[in-house]
Amino acid sequence: DGLERRQRLTEDEMIHAAKGLEARATEKMAKINEARSDEAITFLKENALRNGVQMTPSGLQYEVLTEPADPEGPKPKITDFVTVDYQGTLLDGTIFDSSKDRDEPITFALRGVIPGWIEALQLMTVGEKRRLYLPPALGYGNKGAGSVPPYSVLIFDLELIGIKSTDASDDQDPGAIPVDSE
């Protein structure tokens, strides 16, 4: 019977069977990731042609949803803390993260987030709201994160609410997330 057959497998046979299963799983995941990558490329090419969508040299695409009160106002620097309100979705509309759902904006060190946010936020002024379209390389890349699969285009509605400079002359915001001093 089947149970007896399993008991008769040698250690080498079990290792060979496990390697075969692993190879098939790896091949299947590679095909899924290739399809995601192709989907991302197609979407971003088509999206770049839409009226109102702007693109930076890195491939970051965005639309300005709300103009800032002062377009010439200060923009965050990589060393600053920023306060934002946002919602992140995948191409299929799945929400994977949202400060809006928590009813609370978030404050963080700009240098501590994904590359697409670092770039986009340094182009924004307080009060501005943009819809970002991040290519996988500016998001979570080929690794994914949490419920975000590898090679995903990330779409964010992002509003810059505040900037807190980390200049030595400024007092530290007690609500800000501290930066590692290592």
Summary of the structure (lengths in Angstrom):
residues: 182
radius of gyration: 22.2
end to end distance: 60.3
largest distance: 77.9
contacts: 488
relative contact order: 0.18
helix: 32%
strand: 24%
